[in-house]
Amino acid sequence: MIWFFKRKSKKQIARIEITGAIAASTSKQVLEALEMVEEKKFPALLLRIDSPGGTVGDCQEIYSALMRLREKVKIVASFGNISASGGVYVGMGAEYIVANPGTITGSIGVIVRGNNLERLLEKIGVQFQTIKSGPYKDILAFDREITSAEQDILQQLIDISYQQFVETIASCRQLAVETVKNFADGRIFTGQQALELGIVDRLGTEADARRWAAELVGLDPLKTECNTIEAPKPFWSRLISGESKVKSELSAAIDWVEWEMSTNGLALWLYRP
């Protein structure tokens, strides 16, 4: 895909859409798109988020890039049908957030899951011989129970990542850390509830968010154009029609599977299943 922009980008609003699970492929595309927003000197960015979450590192990468961009560009986030867990984390990078009253959001927390197939493997007569460099190299291996020491290691990992999540929300939304912890227990809530909790600033549609972004930079909210920015795709993908949403979600799923396969299932997620 070729980048298309009108010359008068200062009189237009950029738009970036984040949909589906946030993984490495999503992060790469969003980061490239954010660079283009800065390069073309758009005065404002409408960030549309419709995501159940994603991997911790990728969400933090996007959030950090948004925080840097905020120094030059006004950013308004619009929560779609669902913006939960990692979707919330990414949204914190916007200066202002708009959600629909019925948007599903929240699910603030961190999760890591493993599968124990030991009994099943015994029934079918399958055994694994493991040679490892250290006692925890096969942590969360699917052919045995997790040990208490391994559980402590993982819990510390979860607790640190969770604290980072809570502190990010507290800082960006100007809330006390303890206040955030009162509702950051994994529960989900509506956009209406999110407004009451201080997670979002206004209730409204994506169109409302776009108009707000225009007003923030002194543009006509009724006439200002909005340019959706997408990262360039490989040449082969441009030859296939009707692939955008399906391939995006499939790519994210493949990234997750490959990551889990290479780490014995140790994928750290800000995710709403």
C-alpha positions, -999 to +999 in steps of 0.1 A: +000+000+000+012+035-009+009+064+015-016+090+002-018+124+018-031+157+008-007+186+010-027+205+035-023+179+063-023+207+089-060+213+082-069+176+085-071+150+113-051+118+111-069+086+121-054+053+132-074+022+139-064-006+163-085-037+160-082-072+173-056-087+196-025-065+199+006-084+191+039-078+174+024-073+139-001-048+152+025-029+172+048-026+141+020-012+119+008+012+145+042+025+153+049+032+116+016+049+113+024+071+143+057+081+127+038+092+096+014+114+117+044+132+131+063+134+098+033+149+080+026+173+109-010+165+114-023+187+142-046+160+157-050+123+158-081+103+162-072+069+177-099+043+172-095+013+195-116-019+192-095-045+209-097-070+238-061-065+246-027-080+238+008-088+249+023-065+276+054-054+257+035-045+225+009-025+244+036-006+262+054+001+229+023+017+214+016+036+247+051+050+249+050+062+212+017+079+218+030+097+249+059+110+228+036+121+200+014+139+225+040+165+229+033+177+193-001+164+184-035+164+201-047+128+205-083+118+212-090+081+216-124+066+207-133+032+224-154+011+201-174-020+209-147-034+232-116-017+245-104-039+274-072-047+292-044-039+268-068-018+248-072+004+279-034+005+284-030+018+248-058+043+253-039+059+282-015+073+256-043+096+244-049+130+260-086+125+259-108+094+257-144+090+244-164+058+248-199+047+239-222+042+269-223+004+260-186+000+252-171-030+270-140-019+288-120-025+319-105-060+325-075-042+339-049-068+349-023-093+337-026-130+330-003-158+321-017-193+314-003-227+310-018-261+303-011-292+324-017-323+302+003-347+325-026-371+332-037-372+296-002-380+284+001-408+310-031-423+297-019-424+261+016-435+272+036-404+262+065-392+282+090-363+276+126-363+285+138-328+293+174-316+295+177-280+306+203-255+316+185-243+347+157-254+371+132-230+356+140-232+319+108-253+313+086-233+335+049-239+327+058-271+308+026-288+298+037-323+309+040-317+346+026-297+376+040-263+383+061-262+414+056-238+443+089-220+435+078-216+398+045-203+410+062-177+431+084-166+402+054-162+379+033-144+406+061-118+410+062-113+372+024-108+372+025-084+402+052-062+387+034-059+354+001-053+371+017-025+392+030-009+360-005-010+345-021+005+376+005+033+379+001+041+342-037+045+346-032+065+378-007+089+362-026+094+330-060+098+345-049+117+375-062+092+400-047+078+432-030+044+428-053+029+455-083+043+437-074+025+405-067-007+424-102-006+437-116-013+402-085-028+386-093-064+396-101-079+362-137-069+362-153-055+330-175-024+329-194-003+305-184+030+290-209+047+313-192+031+343-158+040+329-169+076+328-179+075+365-146+058+374-126+085+356-112+061+329-128+081+300-136+118+296-169+118+276-195+095+263-201+096+225-194+080+191-163+080+170-178+110+152-181+129+184-144+121+191-134+133+157-153+166+162-136+171+196-102+165+181-109+192+155-121+217+181-089+211+201-067+224+173-090+251+161-105+234+131-141+233+119-156+202+135-182+199+108-159+203+078-125+190+088-115+159+069-102+128+086-074+107+069-071+070+080-034+061+081-024+025+076+011+011+075+023-002+041+017-039+036+039-064+017+034-064-021+018-099-021-009-089+004-019-060-018-028-085-045-054-102-024-087-085-019-110-087+011-081-097+034-077-067+057-096-076+089-093-114+086-056-113+079-049-088+106-066-110+133-050-141+118-016-125+119-020-115+155-031-151+164-001-166+146+023-142+164+008-153+197+010-190+189+046-187+177+055-167+208+039-193+231+055-222+213+090-207+217+085-200+255+066-230+268+034-211+268+048-182+289+029-154+272+022-124+294-011-109+284-032-078+290-061-095+276-099-101+278-106-136+266 
